[in-house]
Structures are given as structure tokens and as C-alpha cells.
């Protein structure tokens, strides 16, 4: 187990070269998901997807929901195991 779903999400995004930058909410959201725990993240899956999507839209101009859903689902799954 890592340090939480948020930390795992940061690791997934880093694999694709996506890292925190000034003005993004990456660190804030990762801490929130780590603090609230895996069960909360499962129960608030759609909320997490939308928060990350809005952050991606602000930063990149796009936020493909289906990709974000897959990444969040995988992060929760891996954190569970």
C-alpha cells in the first residue's frame, strides 16, 4: 500500500509526464484523497473524477472523463490491494 489514493494518483499521472505546476490543485487534491482514505474515495468516485477533470481543463484545456475515470478506478483498486 502507498500513502493513499491521492499519492497513487500522482504516481499514475507522473508516468505520463503530468506533474504539479503552479496554479494547479494537484497537491491539494492528492492530500484530500489521502486524508479521507480509500473507502471515502470509492464512495465519492464521481466527485473525484470531476475535481480532477476540472483541474485538467484549467491546466490543459481538456479533461477526457473516460481516461480520468480509468486512472481513478485503477488508483483505488491498487490502493485496496
ROGUDREN-399094 format. One record per residue (C-alpha): x negated, y negated, z negated; residue number from 0; residue in one letter. Coordinates in Angstrom, 3 decimals. Each point is the difference from the previous one (the first is absolute). Last residue first. Layout:
! residues N
- u,v,w,k,r
- X,Y,Z,NUM,A;
...
END
This chain:
! residues 81
- u,v,w,k,r
- 4.699,4.393,2.766,80,X;
- 2.403,-2.853,-0.772,79,X;
- -2.476,-2.683,1.096,78,X;
- -0.309,1.802,3.319,77,X;
- 3.758,-0.022,0.525,76,X;
- 0.350,-3.633,-1.055,75,X;
- -2.771,-1.088,2.356,74,X;
- 1.410,2.147,2.812,73,X;
- 3.472,-1.532,-0.316,72,X;
- -1.476,-3.504,-0.107,71,X;
- -2.064,0.672,3.135,70,X;
- 2.944,1.559,1.856,69,X;
- 2.351,-2.836,-0.937,68,X;
- -2.611,-2.558,1.101,67,X;
- -0.293,1.694,3.375,66,X;
- 3.778,0.124,0.514,65,X;
- 0.441,-3.613,-1.175,64,X;
- -2.383,-1.526,2.515,63,X;
- -0.943,-3.336,-1.565,62,X;
- -1.094,-2.560,2.549,61,X;
- -1.328,-3.572,-0.099,60,X;
- -3.275,1.172,-1.508,59,X;
- -0.151,-1.644,-3.427,58,X;
- 3.549,-1.153,-0.627,57,X;
- 1.425,3.018,1.798,56,X;
- -2.277,2.328,-1.965,55,X;
- 1.052,-1.542,-3.349,54,X;
- 3.657,0.292,1.012,53,X;
- -0.534,3.656,0.907,52,X;
- -1.794,0.710,-3.271,51,X;
- 2.899,-1.453,-1.964,50,X;
- 2.539,1.802,2.219,49,X;
- -1.666,3.384,-0.389,48,X;
- -0.241,-0.486,-3.759,47,X;
- 3.700,-0.885,-0.255,46,X;
- 0.926,3.041,2.101,45,X;
- -1.988,2.333,-2.274,44,X;
- 1.373,-1.387,-3.265,43,X;
- 0.875,3.347,-1.655,42,X;
- -3.165,1.658,1.278,41,X;
- -2.084,-2.984,-1.103,40,X;
- 1.588,0.078,-3.453,39,X;
- -0.923,3.675,-0.293,38,X;
- -3.570,-0.686,1.175,37,X;
- -0.776,-2.671,-2.549,36,X;
- 1.099,-3.555,-0.795,35,X;
- -3.546,-1.191,-0.713,34,X;
- -1.527,1.508,3.158,33,X;
- 2.821,-1.344,2.186,32,X;
- -0.305,-3.497,-1.503,31,X;
- -3.786,0.053,0.222,30,X;
- 0.176,0.905,3.699,29,X;
- 2.571,-2.749,0.615,28,X;
- -2.140,-2.725,-1.588,27,X;
- -3.178,1.225,1.696,26,X;
- 1.639,0.060,3.429,25,X;
- 1.913,-3.287,-0.282,24,X;
- -1.822,-1.733,2.820,23,X;
- -1.219,-3.587,-0.174,22,X;
- -3.679,0.784,0.137,21,X;
- -0.676,3.403,1.454,20,X;
- 0.407,3.513,-1.265,19,X;
- -1.059,2.796,2.283,18,X;
- 1.346,1.637,3.129,17,X;
- -2.754,1.907,1.801,16,X;
- 2.160,3.021,0.709,15,X;
- -1.531,2.078,-2.788,14,X;
- 0.372,-3.104,-2.194,13,X;
- 3.795,0.278,0.380,12,X;
- -0.003,3.507,-1.453,11,X;
- -2.338,-0.990,-2.866,10,X;
- 2.138,-3.048,-0.846,9,X;
- 3.058,2.255,-0.036,8,X;
- -1.783,2.368,-2.406,7,X;
- -0.753,-2.885,-2.338,6,X;
- 3.642,-1.052,0.119,5,X;
- 1.232,3.554,-0.601,4,X;
- -2.108,0.384,-3.105,3,X;
- -3.512,0.258,-1.403,2,X;
- -0.862,3.074,2.014,1,X;
- 1.215,3.501,-0.772,0,X;
END
